[in-house]
Every structure is written in structure tokens, then in C-alpha cells.
Amino acid sequence: MKRRDFLLTASTALGVSVFPGRWAAAAENGQRKVLYFTRSAGYEHSVVRRKGSELSHSERILTELGQQHDVEVVCTKDGRVFDGDLDQYDVIAFYTSGDLCNPKSSDKAPPMSPQGKQRLLDVIAGGKGFVGFHSATDSFHSKGKSDANQKKGDIDPYIAMLGGEFIKHGPQQETTMRVTDRDFPGLRQLGSSFVLKDEWYTLKNFAPDLHVILVQETKGMQGACYQRPPFPATWARAHAKGRVFYTSMGHREDVWTNSVFQQVLLGSFWWAAGNGNPDLTPNRDQVAPHSDQLSASL
């Protein structure tokens, strides 16, 4: 009997069918495998905080989704994993913060080595999928000036791969996410926009080739850092042969159990693993013009 493929549909988790067809390369020769890395060298979010040996909130949800679809999700905070065998993973996912090569961390987990960081970048460029959640943009910050006119050479190569960088956030609040590509996997059921309460990041250093999927609407938001034009909040991009996806959502526990977020999550993994070929034409200038303009408070 053929294995059930992870993210074939979201029917179990969401009550709706989201994805047509099977994985492009069905897992006939072995179970699909995802690495979920959650080391916190900066602020440790509650959704990745473990209590003793128990998995964190987000680790548990991602693991359960994997079990429903016959995919092994390997959860770790140990940065030494990047010195090991990365070829075994179909997708690498990050919910991290800070300089992950720094020996000090909030969770006291071993650091990533500089060689491990380069290996991560190399395997993504070589064809692996990458999914970044929320504070993935708050990892490996660029050096030098903090404004939107940072020189290309100053941008950290991890940030260049991911496609954007965290600046700061204001108070948690409900706000509107505008859907700019309903044809991207997991987005078809969401309509033209949705409202969600979360901790919303302000971002900079956007890669020029972003295919923006969700735009952060800023009109009416509370907080000086949001007084800027709408800007990308969720996107996809090709990184050499690899597939990179990022969403700023995911700070709150209830977001991880929200059906809208789970649809976006499922679609991102399905695509990052090499399925489907949605249009990735760069569209930031069209859907979020002036998004490089930052708030005067930044």
C-alpha cells in the first residue's frame, strides 16, 4: 500500500481539501522528513519553550500534523544538527532568534557552528526547502546601518536567503492580512483578506525577487513602528535551486491552532518540499509599493 503523503490534503486538520494530487516525488522509498529547529539565542517565544523533556506547543502541533500524514518531524534546539547529515531532510523549518552561532542562548541549547550555518545555506541553495516562522527573521541580524538603505554587502547571507529582516514590533492586536496570491498552495480558501490577532513584526531588507503572498495592512494599527506603507508579511522565493517560504505569523499559541494559519502552514510545507509550480514572479512593487519606507520612529 502506498504511504499517505504529508500535506496531500488538509482534510484531517482543517475539514477542507486544500491540495490537489500527490507529492511530486512520492515517498515510495522512505518516509518524508522535516527538521524543525527552534534554538533561541535571543528572545525565547512561548510557543517554542519546552517544559523539561516535553515538546513545545508549536513542536507538538507540527509533529501531530506530520503523524497524520506519515511524515517524520524531527524537533531540535541543538545547533550541532547542521554539522550532521542534512540530506535526509526534505524541508528545514526555523522558529529561531538571535545569533544562532552564539554559545549563549535562552534555552541553553548547543550553538550552530559557523560551518553548520554555511552548510544550511548550501543545502538550501542546492535544492532543499526552507520554511521560516515569525522570529526566523530575528535571527542572524545584518551588520551596519539599521535603515532600509543598508548596503547589499552588509546584509547577512542568512537574511539574504530568507528574504527579509525583523526590526521591531508593537502591541499585539487584530489587523488585516491582504491575500495577494490566492493560487499559492493553502491560500485558495482564504478569500481576499482575513483578520487575525498576533504580534506583528515590522520588516526591512526585502529581497528584490520576493513573491509576496500576504501583505501587512498598516492603516489603523496601534504603534509608532506601524506608521508606514503596507509591507510584505508572508512570501515565497527561489533561492538558487531551493524553495524558501516565510510568514511573520505564529507568535501566539492560539494562532498555531487557528485554521487560517494552519492552511498557510500546510501549503508552505507542501510547496517547499518540491510540489507544484506556482507563479513566483516578483511582485512587491505591484502589491506593496513603497514598502521600503520605514516609520519615522525606526
C-alpha positions as CSV (number, residue, x, y, z in Angstrom):
1,M,0.0,0.0,0.0
2,K,1.3,3.4,-0.8
3,R,2.2,5.8,2.0
4,R,-0.1,8.7,2.7
5,D,1.7,11.8,1.8
6,F,2.2,14.7,4.2
7,L,0.1,17.6,3.1
8,L,-1.8,15.7,0.5
9,T,-4.8,17.3,1.9
10,A,-5.6,19.3,5.0
11,S,-8.9,17.5,5.5
12,T,-8.0,15.9,8.8
13,A,-6.6,19.1,10.3
14,L,-8.9,21.7,8.7
15,G,-12.1,19.9,7.5
16,V,-11.4,21.0,3.9
17,S,-9.5,19.7,0.9
18,V,-6.7,22.1,0.1
19,F,-4.1,20.3,-2.1
20,P,-4.8,18.5,-5.4
21,G,-2.7,15.5,-6.3
22,R,0.2,13.8,-4.5
23,W,3.7,14.9,-3.7
24,A,5.7,15.4,-6.9
25,A,8.2,12.8,-5.7
26,A,6.1,10.3,-3.7
27,A,7.8,8.9,-0.6
28,E,7.9,5.3,-2.0
29,N,11.4,4.7,-0.9
30,G,11.1,6.1,2.6
31,Q,9.2,8.4,4.9
32,R,9.3,12.1,4.3
33,K,11.3,14.0,6.9
34,V,11.2,17.6,8.2
35,L,13.7,19.2,10.5
36,Y,12.2,21.8,12.9
37,F,14.9,23.9,14.6
38,T,13.9,26.2,17.5
39,R,17.0,27.4,19.2
40,S,16.6,30.8,20.9
41,A,19.8,32.8,21.1
42,G,17.7,35.9,21.6
43,Y,14.2,36.1,23.0
44,E,12.6,32.7,23.5
45,H,8.9,32.7,22.4
46,S,6.5,30.7,24.5
47,V,5.4,28.6,21.5
48,V,8.9,27.1,21.3
49,R,9.6,27.0,25.0
50,R,9.9,23.4,26.4
51,K,9.0,22.3,29.9
52,G,11.6,19.7,30.8
53,S,11.6,17.0,28.1
54,E,8.2,17.8,26.8
55,L,7.9,19.2,23.3
56,S,6.9,22.9,23.0
57,H,3.4,24.0,21.8
58,S,4.5,24.5,18.1
59,E,6.7,21.4,18.1
60,R,3.7,19.3,19.3
61,I,1.3,20.7,16.7
62,L,3.8,20.2,13.8
63,T,4.6,16.7,15.0
64,E,0.9,15.8,15.2
65,L,0.3,17.1,11.6
66,G,3.3,15.0,10.4
67,Q,1.9,11.9,12.1
68,Q,-1.5,12.4,10.4
69,H,0.3,12.4,7.0
70,D,3.1,9.8,7.6
71,V,5.9,12.4,7.8
72,E,8.6,12.3,10.5
73,V,9.1,15.7,12.1
74,V,12.4,15.9,13.9
75,C,12.3,18.7,16.5
76,T,15.6,20.0,18.0
77,K,17.2,23.0,19.6
78,D,20.7,21.6,19.2
79,G,22.7,23.6,16.6
80,R,25.1,20.7,16.1
81,V,22.5,19.1,13.9
82,F,23.8,21.2,11.0
83,D,27.2,19.6,11.2
84,G,25.5,16.2,10.6
85,D,23.5,14.7,7.7
86,L,21.2,17.3,6.2
87,D,20.5,15.3,3.1
88,Q,17.9,13.2,5.0
89,Y,15.5,16.1,5.3
90,D,13.1,17.3,2.7
91,V,12.3,20.6,4.4
92,I,14.1,22.6,7.1
93,A,12.0,24.9,9.2
94,F,13.1,27.6,11.6
95,Y,11.5,29.3,14.6
96,T,14.7,30.8,16.0
97,S,16.1,34.1,17.3
98,G,19.4,35.8,17.7
99,D,22.9,34.8,16.5
100,L,22.5,31.0,16.4
101,C,26.3,30.6,16.5
102,N,26.5,32.4,19.8
103,P,27.2,29.9,22.6
104,K,24.8,31.6,24.9
105,S,21.1,31.0,24.5
106,S,17.9,31.4,26.4
107,D,17.2,27.7,26.1
108,K,20.8,26.7,26.9
109,A,21.0,24.6,23.7
110,P,24.3,24.0,21.9
111,P,25.1,26.6,19.2
112,M,25.3,26.2,15.4
113,S,28.8,26.3,14.2
114,P,29.9,28.8,11.5
115,Q,30.4,25.8,9.3
116,G,27.0,24.5,10.1
117,K,25.4,27.8,9.1
118,Q,27.2,27.7,5.8
119,R,26.1,24.1,5.3
120,L,22.5,25.2,5.9
121,L,22.8,27.9,3.2
122,D,24.5,25.5,0.8
123,V,21.8,22.8,1.1
124,I,19.0,25.3,0.6
125,A,20.8,26.7,-2.5
126,G,21.3,23.1,-3.6
127,G,17.6,22.3,-3.7
128,K,16.2,21.8,-0.2
129,G,13.0,23.6,1.1
130,F,13.1,26.1,3.9
131,V,10.2,27.4,5.9
132,G,10.6,30.3,8.4
133,F,8.1,31.2,11.1
134,H,7.8,34.6,12.9
135,S,11.2,35.2,14.6
136,A,13.1,33.4,11.8
137,T,13.7,37.0,10.6
138,D,15.0,37.9,14.0
139,S,18.0,35.6,13.5
140,F,21.5,36.4,12.2
141,H,20.9,40.1,12.0
142,S,22.7,42.1,9.4
143,K,25.6,44.4,10.5
144,G,25.9,48.1,9.9
145,K,23.2,50.6,9.4
146,S,19.7,49.7,10.6
147,D,17.7,51.7,8.0
148,A,16.2,50.4,4.8
149,N,19.1,51.6,2.7
150,Q,21.5,49.1,4.1
151,K,24.2,48.2,1.5
152,K,23.8,44.8,-0.1
153,G,27.2,43.7,1.3
154,D,26.1,44.4,4.8
155,I,23.1,42.0,4.7
156,D,23.8,38.7,6.4
157,P,23.7,35.8,3.9
158,Y,21.0,34.1,6.0
159,I,18.8,37.2,5.8
160,A,19.5,37.3,2.0
161,M,18.4,33.7,1.7
162,L,15.3,34.3,3.9
163,G,14.3,37.5,2.1
164,G,13.6,39.9,4.9
165,E,14.7,41.1,8.4
166,F,12.9,41.9,11.6
167,I,13.1,45.5,13.0
168,K,10.7,45.6,15.9
169,H,7.1,45.1,16.9
170,G,4.3,47.0,18.6
171,P,1.4,45.8,20.8
172,Q,-0.4,42.6,19.9
173,Q,-3.6,43.5,18.0
174,E,-6.0,42.4,15.4
175,T,-5.1,43.5,11.9
176,T,-5.8,42.7,8.3
177,M,-3.7,40.4,6.1
178,R,-4.3,41.1,2.4
179,V,-4.0,38.0,0.3
180,T,-2.1,38.8,-2.9
181,D,-1.8,35.3,-4.4
182,R,-4.8,33.0,-3.9
183,D,-3.3,30.4,-6.2
184,F,-0.4,29.7,-3.9
185,P,-0.9,26.4,-2.1
186,G,-3.1,26.8,1.0
187,L,-4.4,30.2,0.2
188,R,-7.3,29.4,-2.1
189,Q,-9.8,29.2,0.7
190,L,-8.8,32.4,2.4
191,G,-10.5,35.0,0.2
192,S,-9.1,38.4,-0.5
193,S,-8.1,39.1,3.1
194,F,-8.5,38.0,6.7
195,V,-8.2,39.4,10.2
196,L,-6.0,37.8,12.9
197,K,-4.7,38.8,16.3
198,D,-1.0,38.3,16.7
199,E,2.3,40.0,17.4
200,W,3.1,41.7,14.1
201,Y,6.6,42.3,13.0
202,T,7.9,45.3,11.1
203,L,10.4,44.2,8.5
204,K,13.1,45.5,6.2
205,N,15.9,44.4,3.8
206,F,13.4,42.7,1.5
207,A,14.9,40.6,-1.3
208,P,14.2,42.1,-4.7
209,D,12.7,38.8,-6.0
210,L,10.1,38.3,-3.3
211,H,6.8,36.8,-4.5
212,V,4.5,38.3,-1.8
213,I,1.6,36.2,-0.7
214,L,0.3,38.2,2.3
215,V,0.6,42.0,2.8
216,Q,0.5,43.6,6.2
217,E,-2.1,46.3,6.1
218,T,-0.9,49.1,8.4
219,K,-3.8,51.6,8.3
220,G,-5.3,52.0,11.8
221,M,-2.7,49.9,13.5
222,Q,-1.6,50.9,17.0
223,G,2.1,51.6,17.5
224,A,4.6,54.0,16.0
225,C,6.5,51.3,14.2
226,Y,3.5,50.5,12.0
227,Q,3.1,54.1,10.7
228,R,4.5,53.1,7.3
229,P,3.0,51.9,4.0
230,P,1.8,48.3,3.8
231,F,4.6,45.8,3.5
232,P,5.2,42.1,2.8
233,A,4.4,39.7,5.7
234,T,4.4,36.3,4.0
235,W,6.3,35.4,0.9
236,A,8.0,32.8,-1.2
237,R,11.1,32.9,-3.3
238,A,13.5,30.7,-5.2
239,H,17.0,30.6,-3.7
240,A,19.2,29.1,-6.4
241,K,17.7,25.6,-6.7
242,G,15.9,25.8,-3.3
243,R,12.5,27.0,-2.2
244,V,12.1,29.5,0.6
245,F,8.9,30.5,2.4
246,Y,8.5,32.9,5.3
247,T,5.5,34.1,7.4
248,S,5.6,36.6,10.2
249,M,2.6,34.9,11.8
250,G,3.0,32.5,14.7
251,H,3.7,34.4,18.0
252,R,0.6,33.3,19.9
253,E,-0.4,29.8,20.9
254,D,-3.9,30.3,19.6
255,V,-2.5,31.3,16.2
256,W,-0.9,27.8,15.9
257,T,-4.3,26.2,16.4
258,N,-6.1,28.7,14.1
259,S,-7.4,27.1,10.9
260,V,-6.3,30.0,8.7
261,F,-2.7,29.8,10.0
262,Q,-2.7,26.0,9.6
263,Q,-3.8,26.3,6.0
264,V,-0.9,28.6,5.3
265,L,1.5,26.3,7.2
266,L,0.4,23.2,5.3
267,G,0.6,24.9,2.0
268,S,4.1,26.2,2.7
269,F,5.5,22.7,3.6
270,W,3.7,21.1,0.6
271,W,5.3,23.7,-1.7
272,A,8.7,23.8,0.0
273,A,9.0,20.0,-0.4
274,G,9.0,20.5,-4.2
275,N,5.4,20.2,-5.1
276,G,3.6,22.4,-7.6
277,N,5.0,25.2,-9.6
278,P,3.1,28.4,-8.6
279,D,4.0,31.6,-10.3
280,L,6.8,33.2,-8.3
281,T,7.1,36.3,-10.4
282,P,8.5,39.1,-8.1
283,N,5.5,41.3,-7.2
284,R,6.5,43.5,-4.3
285,D,6.4,46.7,-6.3
286,Q,2.9,45.9,-7.5
287,V,1.3,44.7,-4.3
288,A,3.2,46.6,-1.7
289,P,4.7,49.7,-3.3
290,H,6.8,52.0,-1.1
291,S,7.2,49.1,1.4
292,D,10.9,50.1,1.9
293,Q,9.6,53.4,3.6
294,L,10.0,52.9,7.3
295,S,8.3,54.6,10.2
296,A,9.9,57.8,11.3
297,S,10.3,56.1,14.7
298,L,12.7,53.5,13.4
